[in-house]
Amino acid sequence: MTIKEMIEKRAKVWETAKNFVDAHENENGVLSAEDNATYSRMEQEIEDLTVAIDRQQRAEAREAEFNKPVNMPLTGRPAMQKPDEKTGRASNAYKEDFGAHLRGRRLVHNVLSEGVQADGGYLVPEEFERQIVTGLDEANVVRSLAKVITTSAERKIPVAATHSAAQWTAENGAYTESSPTFGQKTIDAYKLTDLVKVSIELLQDSMFDLESYIAGEFARAFGVAEEEAFCVGSGTGQPTGIFTANGGTVGVTAAANNAITADELISLVYALKSPYRRNAKFLMNDATVSMIRKLKDNNGAYLWQPSIQAGEPDRLLGYELHTSPYVPAAAAGALTVAFGDFRNYWIADRSGRTVQRLNELYSTNGQVGFVATERVDGKVILPEGIQLLKMKAASGS
């Protein structure tokens, strides 16, 4: 089944589910146990189709990337070969030596000294690093929504704490002085590492694409660790998450600790100042989406609307809806829904990822280890730009 067919099928199932609820709920909006079980089966089919759509879209994106030509076709007479014009980590010589380094072979050009790091690793070639970054974007929802910068040292970001205020002034009257104040956010870099072990047999197999394999493994592992930290990171030895006390601003507190109402979601939207709403999006857990699928606004329209076009996200109250498994689920006291312009969350990449080969450590097991290292930080710079919905605290707390 194609992506288009799955999207169309999901839309039909959703329409069927909505009509079923409208026809079977009582005057209090409650379904019988049997009807609720029927609706749950429809909802599960929607979730299964959503997962399948996302998986096939990722597969098609990878297929398109892999099908890109690695060389330009000859369109004219062969010319005299020019020397490599790129220098440093962008040069072909560096890339060739880096591949030799991964396989433990003798360096051909001996240019890796340009990338030697204090921890014994080599800076990855520019093509290899771009491959990792692309992988992170695919596996990391917050990274795709946030503002991403590259730093070479700790960065201090001035933030306006209070603004100046204009005053009506009579002719020849004295001017009223304003005293705007400024705060400061510091964004640094925390060390994230991953260790991959590869058998010597695979290293000796010339048909095995070692670079792609290791890049994919590092991208997946870094993406998972980053996503969790960007959502719920403590800020101690790791980035500060959006869904923490030092993240966004609590705009709405739910009346219950295990349910969210339509009015509360609408209130969350309007807790965000209108300038931020122009680029605002929702971010929550899949389980929370399942909870709110049956909610309607005051006009009887469903708040959640599935995407009907490939590559487009679902929508909630007309705004894009994104999900991450690391957003806290609805539970007592949990920060479970974020709505805002996520460009107010800054991710700082410290330039230069490294890969180190461990020749001896795992040699008795017939393996070679590779350690990848990156340094990254993330935090909400302007908390008012991201509003959070907090569940009611547990009774007695």
Residue pairs with C-beta under 8 A, 6 or more apart in sequence:
1 9
3 53
3 56
3 57
3 60
3 310
4 310
6 49
6 52
6 53
6 56
7 53
7 307
7 308
7 309
7 310
8 308
9 49
10 46
10 49
10 50
10 53
10 306
11 306
11 308
13 42
13 45
13 46
13 49
14 46
14 306
16 42
17 39
17 42
17 43
17 46
18 302
20 35
20 38
20 39
20 42
21 31
21 39
21 294
24 31
24 32
24 35
25 31
25 35
31 39
39 294
43 290
43 293
46 293
46 306
47 286
47 290
50 306
50 314
53 310
57 310
57 311
58 138
61 138
65 134
84 91
84 92
84 93
86 92
88 94
88 114
88 115
89 114
89 115
89 123
89 124
89 125
89 126
89 129
90 125
90 126
91 111
93 108
93 109
93 111
94 109
94 111
94 112
94 114
94 115
94 125
95 125
95 127
95 128
96 108
96 109
97 107
97 108
97 109
97 110
97 111
97 112
98 112
98 122
98 124
98 125
98 128
98 355
99 210
99 211
100 106
100 107
100 108
101 107
101 112
101 122
101 357
102 210
102 211
102 214
102 355
102 357
102 370
103 203
103 210
104 203
104 357
104 359
104 368
112 122
114 123
115 122
115 123
115 124
115 354
116 122
117 123
117 352
117 354
119 354
119 356
119 373
120 356
121 354
121 355
121 356
121 371
121 373
122 354
122 355
122 356
123 352
123 353
123 354
124 132
124 353
124 354
124 355
128 211
128 215
129 352
129 353
131 211
131 212
131 215
131 219
132 215
132 218
132 219
132 222
132 353
132 372
134 219
135 215
135 216
135 218
135 219
135 220
135 222
135 223
136 143
136 219
136 222
136 223
136 226
137 143
137 144
138 219
138 223
139 219
139 220
139 223
139 224
139 227
140 223
140 226
140 227
140 230
141 227
141 283
141 322
141 323
141 324
142 226
142 227
142 230
142 231
142 242
142 283
142 324
142 342
142 345
142 347
142 378
143 223
143 226
143 227
143 230
143 347
145 281
145 283
145 322
145 342
145 343
145 345
146 230
146 342
146 343
146 345
146 346
146 347
146 378
147 343
147 344
147 345
147 346
147 347
148 346
148 347
148 349
149 155
149 346
149 347
149 348
149 349
150 348
150 349
150 350
150 351
151 187
151 189
151 348
151 349
151 350
151 351
152 350
152 351
154 186
154 187
154 188
154 189
155 186
155 187
155 188
155 348
156 184
156 185
156 186
157 184
157 185
157 186
157 187
157 346
157 381
158 182
158 183
158 184
159 182
159 183
159 184
159 185
159 381
159 382
160 180
160 181
160 182
160 183
161 180
161 181
161 182
161 183
162 179
162 180
162 181
163 180
164 178
164 179
164 180
165 178
166 178
167 175
167 176
169 175
169 176
185 379
185 381
187 346
187 348
187 377
187 378
187 379
187 381
188 348
188 377
189 348
189 350
189 375
189 376
189 377
190 237
190 238
190 239
190 375
190 376
190 377
191 373
191 374
191 375
192 222
192 225
192 226
192 373
192 374
192 375
192 376
193 371
193 372
193 373
193 374
194 217
194 218
194 221
194 222
194 371
194 372
195 369
195 370
195 371
196 214
196 217
196 218
196 369
196 370
196 372
197 362
197 365
197 367
197 368
197 369
197 370
198 210
198 213
198 214
198 367
198 368
198 369
198 370
199 366
199 367
200 366
200 367
200 368
201 366
202 208
202 210
203 210
203 368
214 355
214 370
214 372
218 372
222 372
222 374
226 239
226 376
226 378
227 324
227 325
227 326
228 326
229 238
229 239
229 241
229 378
230 239
230 241
230 242
230 326
230 345
230 347
230 378
231 241
231 242
231 243
231 324
231 326
231 327
231 328
232 241
232 243
232 244
232 326
232 327
232 328
233 239
233 240
233 241
233 244
233 378
234 240
234 241
234 244
235 241
235 244
235 246
235 379
239 347
239 376
239 377
239 378
239 379
240 246
240 247
240 378
240 379
240 380
241 247
242 248
242 283
242 338
242 342
242 345
242 380
242 386
242 388
243 327
243 328
243 335
243 336
243 338
243 388
244 335
246 379
246 380
247 335
247 379
247 380
247 383
247 386
247 388
248 335
248 338
248 340
248 380
248 383
248 385
248 386
248 387
248 388
249 383
249 384
249 386
249 387
249 388
250 335
250 387
250 388
250 389
250 390
251 267
251 268
251 271
251 272
251 339
251 387
251 388
251 389
252 264
252 267
252 268
252 271
252 387
252 388
252 389
252 390
253 389
253 390
253 391
253 392
254 260
254 261
254 264
254 389
254 390
254 391
254 392
255 261
255 264
255 392
256 391
256 392
257 330
257 331
257 332
257 333
257 391
257 392
257 393
257 394
258 330
258 331
258 332
258 391
259 291
259 330
260 288
260 291
260 292
260 295
260 330
260 336
260 337
260 389
260 391
261 295
262 292
262 295
262 296
262 297
262 298
262 303
264 389
265 292
265 295
265 303
265 316
265 317
265 337
265 389
266 297
266 317
268 337
268 339
268 387
268 389
269 277
269 280
269 317
269 319
269 339
271 339
271 387
272 280
272 339
272 340
272 385
272 387
273 384
276 340
276 341
276 344
276 384
276 385
277 341
278 341
279 341
279 343
280 319
280 339
280 340
280 341
281 313
281 319
281 320
281 321
281 322
281 339
281 340
281 341
281 342
282 316
282 319
282 320
282 321
282 322
282 337
282 338
282 339
283 322
283 323
283 324
283 327
283 337
283 338
283 339
283 342
284 321
284 323
284 324
284 327
284 336
284 337
284 338
285 323
285 324
285 325
285 327
285 328
285 329
285 330
285 336
286 323
286 325
287 329
287 330
288 327
288 329
288 330
288 336
288 337
289 304
289 314
289 321
289 323
291 330
292 303
292 304
292 316
293 302
293 304
294 302
295 302
295 303
295 304
296 302
296 303
297 303
297 317
303 316
303 317
304 314
304 315
304 316
304 321
305 314
305 315
305 316
305 318
306 314
307 313
307 314
307 315
313 320
313 321
313 322
314 320
314 321
315 321
319 339
327 336
327 337
327 338
328 334
328 335
328 336
329 336
330 336
330 391
331 391
332 391
332 392
332 393
332 394
332 397
333 390
333 391
333 392
333 393
333 394
333 397
334 390
334 391
335 388
335 389
335 390
335 391
336 389
336 390
336 391
337 388
337 389
338 386
338 387
338 388
338 389
339 386
339 387
339 388
339 389
340 385
340 386
340 387
341 385
341 386
342 386
343 385
344 380
344 381
344 382
344 383
344 385
344 386
345 378
345 379
345 380
345 381
345 386
346 378
346 379
346 380
346 381
347 376
347 377
347 378
348 376
348 377
348 378
349 374
349 375
349 376
350 374
350 375
350 376
353 372
353 373
353 374
354 372
354 373
355 370
355 371
355 372
355 373
356 370
356 371
356 373
357 368
357 369
357 370
358 368
358 369
358 370
358 371
359 368
361 369
362 368
362 369
380 386
